[in-house]
Amino acid sequence: MLDPSKSCCTGCGACYSICPKQCILMEQDNEGFLYPVIDEANCTKCEKCGIICPAIVQGMARRVLNVYAAKNHDEEIRHQSSSGGIFSLLAGAVIQEGGVVFGARFNDAWEVIHDYTETIEGLATFRGSKYVQSVTRDTYKQTREFLENNRKVLYSGTPCQIAGLKAFLQKNYDNFLTIDFVCHGVPSPLVWKKYLSEVIESMNMQHISNINFRDKSHGWKDFHFVVTSDESKAECKFIETLSRNSFMKGFLRNLYLRPSCHDCPVKLLKSGSDITIADYWGIQNVLPEFDDDKGVSLVMINTSKGKNIYSFLDKDDHETNYAEALIGNSHIEESSLPHKKRVMFFDKLHTEPVILLIDRFTVDSVWVWLRRLMILLLHRLGLLVFIELFFKKIKGYKKT
């Protein structure tokens, strides 16, 4: 039977999509996350929802086939992308074969939703990280319909969304490709909505034309959060660095992640995806000559199908290894720890300005500040990577 408890439900929407009686709705709770609500009066107890739930029936941990550091040759697309622009190459290859690509985009209210495109031009809305949990809506059903009509389909999403979709489909398709990304966790859509509203009000913006969580105009590692309004003749921009932006600070400190993200059921590549992508953080230590501070993608090939499509891409890449990739992307294996004041934050969310609230709960203590300073110094001295490798080895010895 479906267990919609908040500690395990990822909100992927597989149960909503599979219900033959359509008696499951995804409803928002007071934290802003969607959870399944069952109409018990119409439920036939078929238990299809529980059978396909990726939190209940978890996949197997996997080993990657190959690991690459990669870049798109098109500098403009790479600039528009969060890392190296490899998603656009993969998606473009599917479109050119008459296929369909699903990804996350903003809607007119600047909420994050899943949608599909059949054109190269349509891929632009899917580029760039969006640090809000997206709503999958009816895209699982649409995917199945395209596949049954022999269309090639690429579906990109969080690992839990990919796991939910593959469970929903209940069969393998030769014309189906899945891409997920290394996920830190998904922030509350309600927190995002309140935050953006306060930014718009503070800047007196009437019409938002673009939002970029990871603007790389100042470099890939020193990215900025940017909201652009062009309603007036003079373009208006709200720009903040990563270290100053309240929303990103709260996200990276795990203040308002979905509860299931703290015990994620799809770590260790359990999602079943063909390819996993991410920023190749730490590339300056692995391949310093390949790092131009414009963005490098980490590409992990998980299946022969993923290996085949990747091999035909026109990209600039170097093969590395899993251990090197894991150093800068520990969330391949590890869930994010909950912020110690998470409950208190959500208790006050509906009564206090969210920016002030985030800033209050993300103030560093002296010890935290000193720790961050030490990490920065070790990084600049080139010693951090060796220390991290040492502790990874110690951790591995303890497991064995």
C-alpha positions in Angstrom: 0.0 0.0 0.0 1.2 3.5 -0.7 3.0 5.2 2.2 2.6 9.0 1.6 4.5 9.8 4.9 6.7 12.9 4.5 9.9 11.2 5.6 9.9 8.9 2.5 7.7 10.4 -0.2 9.7 12.1 -2.9 6.7 13.7 -4.6 7.7 12.2 -8.0 4.0 11.8 -9.0 4.2 8.1 -10.2 1.3 7.1 -8.0 -0.8 10.0 -9.3 0.0 8.9 -12.9 -0.6 5.1 -12.4 -4.0 5.2 -10.6 -6.6 3.6 -12.9 -9.4 5.4 -11.1 -7.7 8.8 -10.9 -8.4 8.9 -7.2 -4.9 10.2 -6.2 -4.2 14.0 -6.2 -1.0 15.7 -5.5 -1.7 18.4 -2.9 0.6 21.0 -1.3 1.3 20.8 2.4 2.1 23.7 4.7 5.8 23.5 3.7 5.0 23.9 0.0 5.7 20.3 -1.1 3.3 18.1 -3.0 2.1 14.8 -1.5 -0.4 12.2 -2.7 -3.9 12.4 -1.2 -6.1 9.4 -1.9 -9.8 9.5 -2.4 -10.6 6.5 -0.2 -14.2 6.4 -1.3 -13.2 5.7 -5.0 -10.1 3.7 -4.3 -10.4 0.0 -5.3 -7.3 -1.1 -3.3 -5.6 -2.3 -6.5 -2.3 -1.3 -4.8 -0.7 -0.2 -8.1 0.5 3.0 -6.4 2.5 1.1 -3.8 3.9 -1.4 -6.2 5.5 1.3 -8.4 6.5 3.8 -5.6 10.3 4.3 -5.9 10.6 5.0 -2.1 9.0 1.6 -1.3 10.4 -0.6 -4.1 13.9 0.8 -4.4 16.3 0.1 -7.3 19.7 -1.5 -7.0 22.9 0.5 -6.4 25.0 0.5 -9.6 28.5 1.1 -10.8 29.2 3.6 -13.6 30.6 2.3 -16.9 32.6 5.5 -17.7 33.2 8.9 -16.3 34.0 12.0 -18.3 34.8 15.7 -18.0 33.1 17.3 -21.0 32.3 20.6 -22.7 30.0 21.6 -25.5 32.0 23.2 -28.4 29.3 25.9 -28.8 30.5 28.6 -26.4 27.1 30.4 -26.3 25.2 27.3 -25.3 27.9 26.5 -22.7 27.5 30.0 -21.3 23.7 29.5 -21.1 24.2 26.2 -19.3 25.0 25.7 -15.6 28.1 23.6 -16.4 29.5 22.3 -19.7 26.4 22.2 -21.9 26.3 18.4 -22.4 22.6 18.1 -21.8 21.9 20.3 -24.8 24.1 18.0 -27.0 22.2 14.9 -25.8 18.8 16.5 -26.2 19.7 17.9 -29.6 20.7 14.5 -30.8 17.3 13.1 -29.8 15.4 16.1 -31.5 17.4 15.6 -34.7 16.2 12.0 -34.9 12.6 13.2 -34.7 12.4 12.7 -30.9 10.9 14.5 -27.9 12.7 15.9 -24.9 11.3 16.4 -21.5 12.8 18.8 -19.0 12.2 21.4 -16.3 11.2 25.0 -17.2 9.6 28.1 -15.7 6.0 28.7 -16.3 4.5 32.2 -16.6 4.3 32.5 -12.8 8.0 31.5 -12.5 7.1 28.2 -10.9 9.1 25.2 -12.1 7.2 22.6 -14.1 8.1 19.6 -16.3 7.2 19.9 -20.0 8.4 18.7 -23.4 9.7 20.1 -26.6 10.1 18.8 -30.2 12.3 21.6 -31.4 16.0 22.6 -30.9 14.8 26.1 -30.1 12.6 24.8 -27.3 15.6 23.3 -25.5 16.6 26.8 -24.3 14.0 26.8 -21.6 15.4 23.6 -20.1 18.9 24.9 -19.8 20.3 26.1 -16.5 19.8 24.8 -13.0 16.5 25.6 -11.3 16.8 25.0 -7.5 13.1 24.3 -6.9 11.2 21.0 -6.9 9.5 20.8 -10.3 5.9 19.4 -10.8 5.9 16.4 -13.2 2.2 16.8 -13.9 1.0 14.5 -16.7 4.5 14.1 -18.3 4.8 10.4 -17.3 1.6 9.7 -19.2 2.8 11.8 -22.1 6.1 10.0 -22.2 4.3 6.6 -22.4 2.1 7.9 -25.2 5.1 9.1 -27.3 7.0 5.8 -26.7 4.0 3.7 -27.7 3.8 5.8 -30.9 7.4 4.8 -31.6 8.8 8.3 -31.0 12.3 8.5 -29.4 12.0 10.2 -26.0 14.6 11.7 -23.7 13.4 12.5 -20.1 15.6 14.5 -17.8 14.9 15.1 -14.2 16.0 14.5 -10.6 16.9 10.9 -9.7 13.7 10.3 -7.9 11.7 11.6 -10.9 13.5 9.2 -13.2 13.0 6.3 -10.8 9.3 7.1 -10.6 8.9 7.4 -14.3 10.7 4.1 -15.0 8.5 2.4 -12.4 5.4 3.9 -13.9 6.2 2.7 -17.4 6.7 -0.9 -16.1 8.6 -2.0 -19.2 11.8 -1.1 -21.1 11.7 0.7 -24.4 14.5 0.8 -26.9 13.5 4.3 -27.9 13.7 5.7 -24.4 16.7 7.6 -22.8 16.8 9.0 -19.3 19.2 11.6 -17.8 19.3 12.6 -14.2 21.7 14.8 -12.3 23.6 14.7 -9.0 21.1 16.1 -6.6 21.8 18.0 -3.4 18.1 18.0 -2.6 15.0 19.9 -3.8 13.9 23.2 -2.1 10.3 24.1 -1.2 8.3 25.7 -4.1 6.5 27.8 -1.4 9.8 29.2 -0.1 10.8 30.0 -3.6 7.5 31.8 -4.3 7.7 33.9 -1.2 11.4 34.7 -1.8 10.8 35.8 -5.4 7.8 37.9 -4.4 9.9 39.8 -1.9 12.7 40.4 -4.5 10.1 41.7 -7.0 8.7 44.0 -4.4 12.0 45.3 -3.2 13.2 46.1 -6.7 9.7 47.4 -7.8 9.8 45.0 -10.8 6.5 44.7 -12.7 7.5 42.2 -15.3 10.2 39.5 -15.0 11.9 38.5 -18.3 14.5 36.0 -17.0 15.7 34.3 -13.9 19.2 32.7 -13.7 20.3 30.8 -10.6 23.7 30.3 -12.0 24.7 33.3 -14.2 28.4 32.7 -15.3 29.2 36.2 -16.5 31.7 36.5 -13.7 32.9 32.9 -14.1 31.6 29.3 -13.5 32.9 29.1 -9.9 31.9 32.6 -9.0 28.3 32.4 -10.3 25.6 34.9 -9.5 21.8 34.8 -8.9 20.2 37.2 -11.4 16.6 38.3 -11.9 16.0 40.5 -15.0 13.1 42.8 -15.7 12.9 44.6 -19.1 9.5 46.2 -18.9 10.9 49.7 -18.9 13.4 51.0 -21.5 16.2 50.6 -19.1 16.8 46.9 -18.2 16.6 46.3 -14.4 18.6 43.5 -12.8 18.7 42.0 -9.3 22.2 40.5 -8.9 23.7 38.8 -5.9 26.8 36.5 -5.5 26.3 33.0 -4.2 27.7 34.0 -0.8 25.2 36.9 -0.4 22.0 35.5 -2.0 19.6 34.4 0.7 17.8 31.8 -1.3 20.9 30.0 -2.4 22.4 30.2 1.1 19.2 28.5 2.6 19.3 25.9 -0.1 22.9 25.0 0.3 22.6 24.9 4.1 19.7 22.4 3.7 17.2 24.8 5.5 14.2 24.0 3.4 14.8 20.8 1.4 12.1 18.1 1.0 12.1 15.8 4.1 12.8 12.7 1.9 16.0 14.4 0.6 17.6 13.7 4.0 17.2 10.0 3.5 17.1 9.8 -0.3 16.0 6.4 -1.6 17.7 6.8 -5.0 21.3 7.5 -4.1 24.1 5.3 -5.5 22.6 5.6 -9.0 19.5 3.6 -8.0 17.3 5.7 -10.3 18.1 3.5 -13.3 19.1 6.5 -15.5 21.2 5.9 -18.6 23.4 9.0 -18.0 24.0 11.1 -14.9 25.3 14.7 -15.3 26.6 17.3 -12.9 29.1 20.1 -12.6 32.6 18.7 -12.4 33.5 20.4 -9.2 37.2 20.0 -8.5 38.2 19.7 -12.1 41.0 22.2 -11.4 42.6 19.5 -9.4 41.9 16.6 -11.7 42.5 18.2 -15.1 43.7 21.8 -14.5 44.5 22.4 -18.2 40.8 21.6 -19.0 39.4 24.1 -16.6 38.8 27.5 -18.2 36.2 28.6 -15.6 33.4 28.6 -18.2 31.9 25.3 -17.0 32.8 21.6 -17.2 30.2 18.8 -17.1 30.7 15.6 -15.2 29.2 12.9 -17.3 28.7 9.4 -15.8 27.7 6.7 -18.3 25.5 4.2 -16.6 24.2 1.9 -19.4 25.2 0.7 -22.8 22.3 2.8 -24.3 23.8 5.9 -22.6 27.3 5.0 -23.8 26.1 4.6 -27.4 24.5 8.1 -27.7 27.3 9.8 -25.8 29.9 8.3 -28.2 28.4 10.1 -31.2 28.3 13.6 -29.6 30.6 16.3 -31.0 32.1 17.3 -27.7 35.4 18.1 -26.0 36.0 15.5 -23.3 38.6 13.6 -21.2 37.9 10.3 -19.4 38.5 10.4 -15.7 37.4 8.0 -12.9 34.6 7.7 -10.3 36.8 8.3 -7.3 37.9 11.7 -8.7 34.3 12.7 -9.6 33.0 11.7 -6.1 35.3 14.1 -4.3 33.5 17.2 -5.7 30.1 15.5 -5.9 29.6 13.6 -2.6 25.8 13.7 -3.2 26.1 10.8 -5.7 26.2 8.7 -2.6 25.2 10.8 0.4 22.0 12.5 1.4 22.0 16.0 2.7 21.8 16.4 6.5 18.8 18.4 7.7 19.4 21.8 9.1 19.1 21.8 12.9 16.6 24.6 12.8 14.5 23.4 9.8 11.3 22.8 11.9 11.6 26.3 13.5 12.1 27.8 10.1 8.9 26.3 8.7 7.0 27.2 11.9 7.7 30.9 11.2 7.5 30.8 7.3 3.9 31.9 7.1 4.2 34.9 9.5 7.6 36.5 8.8 9.4 37.8 5.7 11.3 34.9 4.2 14.5 36.7 3.3 14.9 37.9 6.9 14.1 34.5 8.1 16.6 32.7 5.9 19.3 35.2 6.8 18.6 34.7 10.5 18.9 30.9 10.3 22.0 30.9 8.1 24.2 33.2 10.1 27.6 31.4 10.7 28.9 30.8 14.2 32.5 31.6 14.9 33.5 27.9 14.6 31.7 27.5 11.3 33.3 30.6 9.9 36.7 29.4 11.0 36.1 26.0 9.4 35.1 27.6 6.1 38.2 29.8 6.2 40.4 26.7 6.8 38.8 24.8 3.9 39.3 27.9 1.7 43.0 28.1 2.6 43.5 24.4 2.1 41.8 24.7 -1.3 44.1 27.5 -2.4 47.2 25.7 -1.2 46.0 22.6 -3.3 45.9 20.4 -0.2 42.1 20.0 0.1 41.8 17.3 -2.6 44.5 15.1 -0.9 42.8 15.4 2.5 39.4 14.5 1.0 41.0 11.5 -0.8 42.5 10.4 2.5 39.2 10.4 4.4 37.4 8.7 1.5 39.9 5.9 1.8 39.5 5.7 5.5 35.7 5.6 5.1 36.1 2.8 2.5 38.3 0.7 4.9 35.7 1.0 7.6 33.0 -0.3 5.2 35.0 -3.3 4.4 
